[in-house]
Structure formats: structure tokens, C-alpha cells
């Protein structure tokens, strides 16, 4: 299984689009933002010939472009320009090139939403790590609908992540001093689309993150029933992110949280809530395909446990 090589600067970056069409006039602004943060940006793989479905190209052409970018030895990071739809269609093409991809050094992809399908292939089939974080075009909304600072890929890879305000949603999570597993998942719609197919992830010793947008609370309840009905569910835990809209009312936030809590009460694994990743103003980065540990916090006196847990992902090269 190929792994990321040590001491990579993660500065040679290519933008790529494999899903819904994008606005070309905005690309120079995005590349300028990335360049200001020290990235050497290539647009070689940022191509579109809009298809009938509004994707950047046909399935075959998008898959060819993605595979060429993954095989390109000059690229360290592939940052997906935007999400939308269509990435799931590329999985059969990626599988045809699995052996060629296994033979090269792993590279890092960055993105979320529809990019979940690509994360799943790289994590589950190739054993690569990848970064669940904002798409490149989200940087155009910095300070408005996007308040998440531009992710520092080198820092993520060398320092890992620590988030200390993860809320246990059921008794199993509240009682667990520490849970560890390999992190997988992303957008709930894309993850659920693989259930019962050849592309469903192996859940053994995995911790699953899930988030979504544009899903009503009734639709979310149906998605969660599907999780309860899964056969051979051997996940270690689930972490739910944001499901409500970007500017929710208090009632909306409470309703979605109530649906998640109802599921958590029925689920026989620890369930956590961290609404600071997903389609919101904050989209904290996670390292998919990497180990994650959830541990209960102690208060400042060290006498009692607080209501929150901390999730920790150690640096890639600390092993």
C-alpha cells in the first residue's frame, strides 16, 4: 500500500474540477489567494466542456483528467475547485486504474461535499490520506459565508489536528474515556449512495464523519433510519457535523440536533456532534484515512469530566 513520503512541502498544487461546472472568470482570484499563501498553483487540470447535466465534462473525460492529475509526479496536492454533483460517476473509471495508482507515491487531495466520492476511493482502495476541507472556490466567500481560514496543508500534515468541543450525544459516548479508529466519510448523501454497493467502505475499526446541507429534518431522519438498518455495521463511532443552513434560526439548529439525538439514543455505538465542519461558515479540516482518537475532557481541577470530548489526529510522519 503506497504512503505519503516524508518531508514533502505540499506547495506544488493543482486545481481540478470533476463535478459541477464553475465560473471561469473567478479562477484568477482563487489562484491569487492560494499564491498569497505560498502555493505554486497550476490550472493544467482545471478544464471544462460543460455536459448536458451541467458537469464540467462527460464522465469519461472527467475521469481521464482526474487520473492524469493523480498520476502526475510534479503535483503534491490536488485541490478540488468546487463540489456539486457527478463525482460518484467516476468510481468505475478509478477502479480500472487502481493498480497504476497503487504503484505511485500517494498525493493529497483537498475538498468536501461531492468530493467525498473521491476521498472514499483514495482512502478505502489505495490507503491514501486526504483532507476533508473547503473547496478552492469557497475562498472567494472569505469573511462572508466562509469564515474558515485557508487550510495550511503542511501544518495539517506535520502537526495533525485537535478539536476540544466535540459533544457526546449518547450514553456510550459519554461513558467512553477514549475511542480510536481510522477516520472515513464526509457528505452524508455521497456516503449513503455507496451503501450496499461495491463501493461501500469497510467499516471495521473506522470512525465515520457525516454532514450535509439541503436535507430537511424529515429526510435526515430517513437517512438515519438507513444507518440503523445497515447489516454488519462494525463502526467504532460516528461524528455528525452541520446539517442546518448557513444562516440558521435557533429553532432550525435545535430541530436538526434533536433528530441526531433521537438517532443517537437508538444507536449501539458512540455518537458525537461537532457542527463546525460541513456546509457552514466554519468547515474545520479533518484528515481522512488517518487515525483519530476521541477522548473525554477533564475540567481544570482534574476531578470531573466535562460535557465535551476532544478529537485528536496525530501528524502523518510521527509514526
VOTI-343870 format. One record per atom (N, C-alpha, C, O, CB): residue in one letter; z, y, x. Coordinates in steps of 0.1 Angstrom, whole numbers, plus 5000, padded with zeros to 4 digits. Atoms other than C-alpha are relative to their C-alpha. Glycine has a CB too. Example, Ala and Ser with C-alpha at 12.3 -4.5 7.8 and 13.67 -1.06 7.14 Angstrom:
! residues 2
A500049885009A507849555123A500050125009A500750125019A501250004990S500049894991S507149895137S500850114992S500950224997S498650055004
//
This chain:
! residues 319
X500049885009X500050005000X500050125009X500850145018X501250004990X500149884992X499050345015X501050104997X501450114985X498650065000X498949905002X501650615020X499550135006X498650145014X501349955007X500249874994X501650985028X500449995015X501549945018X500750114993X499750004986X501551035066X501050115002X501250214995X498850035008X499049904997X504351225082X499450135006X498350135011X501149945010X500349884994X504251585093X498750064996X498050135003X499949985015X501249935006X501351695070X500450144996X501550154989X499449914988X499749865004X501352075065X499850034985X500450124980X499350105008X500349985015X499952035029X499550144997X499950214988X501349984992X500649875002X497952355033X498550004997X498050094992X500350095013X501550025004X494352225030X499949954986X500149844983X499349905010X499950035014X494052244993X498650024993X497850114997X501050104993X501249995008X491152184969X500350014986X501249944981X499049885003X499950005014X490952294934X499049914993X497949894998X499850154994X500950105006X489552044910X500250014984X501350044980X500249865005X499950005015X488852024872X499449874995X498249844998X499350124994X500550135005X488551694854X500249994985X499949884979X500749885007X499750015015X489451784818X499250104993X498050114993X501550024998X500749905009X488652074795X499450115008X499950155019X501050064990X500749894993X486252354805X501050115004X502050144997X498950054992X499249894996X487652654823X499250135001X497950124999X500749975014X500749875000X486753024826X499750035015X500650065023X500850114994X500349984986X484853064860X500450145005X500750155017X498649985002X499749864995X485453444862X501450015005X501750115012X499750104989X498649994996X489153374866X500449935014X501449955019X500949954989X499750084988X488853144896X500350085013X501250055020X498749915003X499749924988X488753414923X501550055000X502150065011X499150125002X498649965001X492153544911X500949895003X501949915010X500350064986X499150124997X493653194912X500049975015X501049945021X499549884992X500150044986X492353124947X500750115008X501350085019X498549995004X499349894992X493653464959X501549984999X502250005010X499650144994X498650025001X497153384946X500449885009X501449895016X500449964985X499750124991X497153044964X499950045014X500750005022X499149884996X500149964986X495853204996X501150095004X501550085016X498650085001X498849914996X498653464995X501249915004X502149965011X500350094988X498950094997X501053164997X499649915011X500349815014X500449924987X500350074988X499353035028X499149874999X499049805008X501349955006X500850115002X497052775013X498550035004X498050145002X500049954986X501549994997X493452715027X499349944988X499349814987X499749935013X500550055013X491652684993X498549985001X497750065005X500350104990X501450045002X488352504987X499749994985X500549934978X499749875008X500550025013X486452524955X498849904999X498149904989X499650134994X501250094999X483952254965X500049904988X498949874984X500149925013X499950095010X485252024938X500350064986X500549994976X501049895003X499849935013X485652284911X498650034994X498150134996X500850145002X501450005006X482452214892X500149984985X500949914980X499149905007X500150035014X481452224856X498650024994X497950114998X501050084992X501350005008X478452144834X500449964986X500449844983X498949915007X499250025012X480052174800X499449894991X498249904987X500350124992X500550115009X479751854779X500150034986X500650144982X500849875003X500049975014X479351824742X501550004995X501750074985X499349884993X498650005005X483151764739X500850115006X502050125004X500749875004X499349894994X483952074759X500849975013X501650045017X501050064990X499450044987X484951884791X499150075011X498050125008X500049855002X500749944989X483852014825X498749935003X497849995010X500850025012X501250084998X481151744826X500149874992X501149854985X499749985016X499950135006X480351394814X501149925007X501649965018X498649935002X498950084994X482951124821X499649955013X500449965023X500249884990X500450064987X480850964849X500050115010X500450095022X498649944998X500149894990X480251304866X501450045004X501650075016X499250114995X498749954996X483851404864X500849905008X501549935018X500950024987X499350114992X485051064877X499450005014X500149995024X499749864994X500650004987X482551084906X500550125008X500950105020X498450014999X499449884993X483751434915X501449975005X501850015016X499950124991X498650034997X487351324914X500149905012X500949925021X500849954988X500050104990X486751014935X499650055014X500250025024X499249874996X500449944988X484851204961X501150095006X501350095018X498750094998X499049924995X487651454964X501249925005X501849955015X500550094988X498950084995X490251184967X499749935013X500649915021X500449894989X500450074987X488251014995X499750105011X499650065023X498749924997X500349904990X487651345013X501250025010X502350065007X499850144993X498950004990X489651325046X500550145004X501550165011X499649935012X499649874996X489751705050X500950074990X501550184993X498750095001X499249945010X491751765019X501449935000X501549815000X499449984986X498750055001X495551725018X500650004986X501449914982X500950075010X499449975013X496351854983X498850024990X497950114993X501050115000X500949975011X494251834951X500850074989X501750004983X499349874995X499249925010X495552104927X499150014987X498050074988X500550145005X500950005012X494152054892X500050134993X501150204991X500549894990X500149865005X492852374877X500650024986X501350124983X498550045000X499549995013X493752304841X500149864993X499549774999X499250104991X499950125007X494652034816X499050004988X497850044989X501449974995X500850005012X493351994780X499749864995X500649804988X498650065003X500350145005X491651654774X498949945009X498150015016X499650004986X501150074994X489351394789X500449925013X499749835017X499050095004X499750074988X491251264820X500249854998X500049775006X501350065006X499750145003X492250944803X498749925001X498749805005X500649984986X501450074999X488450854801X499649965014X498849875015X499050094994X500450024986X488350844839X500649875006X500349835017X500350125008X499250114994X490750554844X499149885003X499349825014X501049954990X500850114996X488050274843X499250035013X499049945021X499049964989X500749974988X486050454870X500950005012X500549955023X499350144999X499050004989X489150504892X500349865004X500449835016X501250074996X499650144997X489950134889X498849935008X499149845016X500249924987X501150064992X486450044902X500150045015X499649965023X498750054994X499949964986X487250234934X501449985005X501850045016X499750155001X498650024996X490850104937X500149965015X500950015022X500749904991X499950054987X490249914969X499650105011X500350115021X499149875002X500349894990X488550204987X501150105001X501450155012X498750074995X498949905000X491350434977X501349945006X502050025013X500450044985X498950064993X493950184989X499950005015X500849995022X500249864995X500250014985X492350195023X500150135007X500050135019X498649945002X500049874994X492750565029X501550055000X502350014992X499150104993X498749945001X495850775036X500250074987X499350134982X500250115012X499749945013X497550895005X499950155001X500350215011X501349964994X499949865000X497051254995X500850044987X501049964979X498650075000X499249955011X498951474970X499250074989X498350154993X501150095005X500649925011X497751584936X501250084993X502350044993X499349914990X499149925007X499451864916X499450034986X498350074985X500350135008X500449965013X499251924879X500949934989X501849864993X498549964998X499250065011X500651824845X499150004987X497950034988X501350084997X500850015013X499551784808X499049895001X499449775003X499450144997X501050115000X496251594807X499949935014X499449825015X498750064997X500050064986X496651534845X500949885001X500849805010X500450105011X499250125001X499251274835X499349875002X499849785008X500850004987X500850124998X496551014833X499749975014X499749855018X498750014992X500350024986X495551064869X501349975008X501349895017X499350135006X498750034994X499251074880X500349854998X500649785008X501150084994X499750145003X499650734863X499349915009X499849815014X499849974985X500850094991X496850574882X500450005014X500649905020X498550044999X499649984986X497850714916X501449945002X501649875013X500050145004X498650054998X501550624911X500049854998X500649785006X500950064990X499850145003X501150284895X499149905007X499449795010X499849984985X501050094994X497950144910X499950015016X499649925023X498750034994X500249984986X497950304945X501450015007X501450005020X499250125003X498749984994X501650364951X500150145007X501050165015X500349905011X500049874995X500950734959X501150084993X501450054982X498750074999X499249905006X503451014953X499250114995X498150135000X501250055010X500749885005X502351314933X500950104993X502150064991X498949964989X499149905005X503751634919X499650044986X498550094983X499950135010X500149955014X504251704882X500450145000X501650175001X500949914990X499749855000X504052084882X498850074994X497950014989X500250045014X500949915007X502052374869X498649985005X498449965017X500450155001X501450004996X498252364869X499650135006X500450235004X499149974987X500349884992X496452614890X499850134991X500250234995X498849985008X500349885009X495352844861X501250054994X501250164989X499049964990X498849955005X498952874850X500550125008X501350205003X501149894999X499649894991X499453114879X499550144995X500050244999X499649985014X500549875006X497353374860X501050064990X500950184987X498649974993X499149965010X500153394835X501450035006X502450044998X500249894989X498849984993X502853454861X500750134995X500150244994X499850025015X499349895006X505553684846X499950024985X500650104980X499650125007X500249995014X504353634811X500449864993X501649834992X498550034996X499650135006X504153284795X500449905011X500949795008X498849944992X499650084989X504753134830X501050085009X500650175016X498749955008X499049944991X507953224848X500449915011X501349945019X501350034992X499750094989X507852934872X499450055013X498250075013X499549864996X500649964987X507353034908X499049905005X499149785002X501150025011X501050094995X504452894926X500649895008X501449925018X498950075009X499450114992X505452544939X499650005015X498550035018X499749874994X500250014985X505852514977X499849855003X500849785003X501150075008X500250144999X504252174983X500749955013X501349845012X498549975001X499350044988X505552155019X501549984997X502149885002X499850095011X498550015003X509152225007X500349894991X501349824993X500450134993X499750115009X508951974979X499949875008X500749785005X499050004988X500250134993X507651705002X501149985011X501449865014X498650005007X499150014989X510151775030X501550024996X502449975003X499750105011X498649985004X513251875011X500449934987X501649914984X500250154998X499750065013X512951704977X500450104990X500250224991X501149905002X499549915011X514451844945X501449974996X501849854997X499050004988X498750025006X517851894930X500150094987X499950214989X501150035010X499849925012X518452004894X501349954994X501649834992X498849984989X498650045004X522052014882X500450034986X501650024982X501050075009X499749975014X521752104845X499349904990X498749944981X499750144996X500650105008X520451774831X501049954990X502149914994X499449895008X499050035010X522151694798X499949854995X498949814990X499850094988X500050135006X523151334789X499950014985X500750084979X501249925005X500250005014X522051264753X500749894992X500949904980X498650014996X499350115007X523750934745X501249955009X501449995020X499049894998X498850044993X526950754755X499749925013X500449935022X500849904990X500450074988X525150534780X499850095012X500150075023X498849914998X500249904990X524050844799X501350075004X501650105016X499050104996X498849934997X527451004796X501049915008X501849965016X500750044987X499150094993X529250694809X499549965014X500249915022X500249884992X500650054988X526850624838X500450105012X500150225011X498549994999X499649924989X528250754871X498750035008X498650155014X501049935009X501249984993X524850714888X498949904996X499249784994X500349995015X501250085003X521350574879X498950045009X498650165011X499650014985X501149974991X518450544903X498849914996X499049804991X500449975014X501250075003X514850434898X498850095005X499050205009X499849974985X501249934996X511250534906X499550084988X499550034977X498949905005X500449915010X510050834886X498649994996X497749995005X500350145003X501450005005X506950804864X499950084987X501050134982X499649854997X500149935013X505550974833X499350135000X498450155009X501350014994X500649875002X504551324822X499850034986X500850034978X498650005008X500249965014X502951424790X500149884991X499549784993X498650074999X499750115009X504151214761X498749944994X498549824993X500950044989X501250055006X500751194744X499249915009X498649815005X499150124995X500750084991X499051064775X500749875004X500049775005X499750095013X499350134997X501750814784X499949914988X499649794990X501550045003X500150095012X501750684748X498749944998X498549834993X500450074988X501450055001X497950644749X499849875008X498849805005X499050105004X500150114992X498450374775X500849884995X500649765000X500350035015X499250115005X500950164756X499249884995X498349914987X501050054990X500750115004X499749814751X498649985005X497849905001X499950004985X501350014994X496649864773X500149955014X501249935019X499350144999X500050044986X495649754808X500650115009X501050085020X498549975004X499649894992X496750094820X501550044998X502050145003X499250124997X498649985002X500350084808X500849985013X500549885020X500649924988X499350024988X502750134837X501049884999X501449854988X500850135003X498950104999X505149864849X501350084999X501650165008X499949925013X498749925002X508549994836X501149955009X502250015008X500350004986X498950064992X510649774859X500550095010X499850145019X499549875007X499349914991X513249984877X499450145000X499550215010X500049955014X500549875001X511550304865X500850094991X501550054982X498550004995X499549895009X512850634851X498850084995X498050135003X501150095008X501249945006X510450794827X500350144995X501350174989X499649924987X499949875005X509951164821X498950024989X497849974991X499950115012X501049975011X508251284789X500250144995X501350194994X500349904988X500049865006X507351624775X498750014992X497749934994X500150115011X501249985008X504751764750X500050134994X501150204994X499849884990X500049885008X503652054730X498949984989X498149904990X499550135009X500950015011X501852104697X500349874991X499449834983X498649995005X499650115008X503651804683X501150044990X502150094995X500549885010X498949975009X505651854651X501249915002X501149815008X499549994985X498850084998X509151724649X499949864993X500549764997X501350074995X500350135007X507951454625X499149915008X499349795009X499450024986X500850074991X505251354649X500849955012X500649835016X498850085004X499150044989X507751344677X500949884996X501049785003X500950115005X499250115005X509951114656X499249874999X499749765003X500550034985X500950125000X506950874652X499849955014X499849835016X498750044993X500150044986X506350874689X501249935005X501149835012X499750135009X498850064995X509950794695X500349864993X500849775000X501250094997X500050145006X509850504670X499249915008X499649795010X499650014985X500850084991X507050374691X500749955012X500649835016X498750075003X499250044988X509250374721X501149894996X501349805004X500750125006X499050105004X511950184702X499349864997X500049764999X500750054987X500750125004X509349924691X499349935012X498849825011X499050034990X500650054989X508049864726X500549865004X501749845003X500050095012X499650134995X508149504739X500350015015X499650085022X499049894997X499750004985X509649434773X500250135006X499750175016X498849935007X499649864994X511049784778X501249985009X502349975005X500450104988X498950014990X512949754810X500150125009X500550115021X499749885010X499749884993X513150114819X501550025004X502349954998X499650124991X498649984996X516250234837X500650124991X501850124988X500150045015X499549885008X516450574817X498750084997X497650065002X501050085009X501149905004X514350844800X500650145002X501750164998X499549974986X499749865000X514451214807X499050084992X497850074995X500050065015X500949925008X512951434780X500050155004X501050205008X500549994985X500249854997X511551784787X499850084988X500450054977X498950015010X500249915011X510352054765X499049954990X497949904994X499650145005X501050035011X508651984731X499750124991X498750124985X500649884992X500249885009X509052314713X499050095006X498650085017X501450074997X501149914996X506652604715X500550095012X501750095015X499650094989X499649924988X506652854744X501050114996X501950145004X498850075005X499049905005X508553124723X500749944987X500449994976X499350134997X499450075012X510752904700X501150094994X501750175001X500549875004X498849945006X513253024675X501249905003X501049795008X499850014984X498850094998X516852884678X499949884991X500249774995X501350084997X500150125009X516152664647X499049905005X499249785004X499550054986X501050094994X513052514664X500649925011X500449805012X498750085004X499450074988X514952434696X500949894995X501049785000X500750105009X499050095005X517752274676X499349884993X499849774994X500950074991X500650115008X515352064654X499449905010X499749785008X498950064991X500550094990X513551914684X501149925007X501049805010X499050075010X498950064993X516751844702X500749904991X501149794995X501050105004X499450095010X518151684670X499249874999X499849764998X500150064986X500950125000X515151444669X500249915012X500349795011X498550044998X499850084988X515651344705X501449945000X501649825005X499950105012X498650065001X519451294699X500049884991X500749784994X501050114996X500050125009X518751064670X499449885006X499949775005X499250044987X500650114992X516450854692X501049955010X501249835011X498750055006X499150044989X518950854720X501249914995X501649825001X500650125007X498950075005X521650724697X499649854997X500549764996X500550064987X500550135004X519450424688X499549925013X499449805012X498950014990X500650064988X518050354723X501149945009X502249995011X499250115008X499050084993X519750094745X499950035015X500449955023X499849864998X500049964986X519150284778X500550155001X500550224990X498549995007X499649864999X520550614791X498850104998X497750085002X500650035014X500949905003X518750924778X500550135004X501750175001X499649994985X499649874996X518751274792X499150114995X498050074991X500150005016X500849895005X517451614782X500050115010X501150165015X500650054986X500149894991X516151874806X498850084996X497750065001X499849945015X501149935006X513952124787X499550115009X499150225005X500450064987X500449904990X512952304819X498849945008X498449995019X501150045010X501350044995X509752104826X499149974987X499649934977X500149875009X500950025011X506652084804X499250134997X499150225006X500749954988X500949895004X504552334785X500950124995X500850174984X499149964988X499249885003X507052624786X500050105011X499150095020X501449954998X500049894990X507852934806X500549955013X500250015024X500950114995X499550064988X509652714831X499549855001X499649784991X501550005002X500550144998X508052394845X500449955014X499649955023X498450004998X499450044988X510252264872X499249885005X498849794998X501549974999X500850114994X508452034896X500849875002X502049885005X499450045013X499450144997X509151654899X499049935009X497849965009X500349924987X500850094992X507851404924X499849874994X500849794994X500649995015X500350135007X506251124905X499749895011X499149925021X498950014990X500250114991X506150784922X501150005011X501049915020X498750015007X498949994990X509350874942X501349964993X501449984981X500150145006X498750045006X512850754937X500850134995X500650235001X500949935011X499249895005X515150974916X501449944996X501549834992X499350064988X498650045004X518950954911X500650104990X500550224993X500949995013X499249925010X520851084881X501549975002X501949855000X499549974985X498650024998X524551134887X500850104993X500450224992X500449995015X499149915007X527351284867X500650105009X501050075020X501149924992X499449894992X528751614879X501550004998X502049964987X499450134996X498649975001X532351684886X500250154999X499450225005X500849935012X499749865000X533952014879X500550055013X500749965022X501050044988X499649954987X535152244907X501349945005X501649945017X500150154999X498750064995X538652074907X499849865004X500749805010X501050024989X500250144996X537151734911X500849904991X500949784994X500349975014X499150085008X539451604883X499249944988X499449824984X501150084994X500750055012X537051564853X498550025002X498050095010X500450094988X501549995000X533351514847X499650114991X500250134980X499449864996X500549895009X531351804833X499049934990X498849814991X499350115008X501050065010X528851754804X498649985006X497849915000X499950104988X501450014994X525851774828X500049905011X501049855017X499650145006X500350084989X524251544853X499150075009X498450175006X499449864995X500949944990X522351624885X498949895003X499249775004X500750045013X501150104995X518951464893X499650055014X499450165017X498850014990X500249984986X518151434929X498849915005X498749795002X501249965009X501050084994X514951334947X500050045015X499850165019X498650034994X499949974985X515251304985X498750025006X497649985000X500749885007X501349974993X512551425009X499249875002X499849765005X500250075012X500950114997X509551195014X500349935013X500349805013X498550044999X500050064986X510051145051X501449985005X501649975017X499250095009X498650024996X513851095050X500349855001X501449815004X500950074991X499850145001X513350715046X499849935013X500049815014X499249944989
//
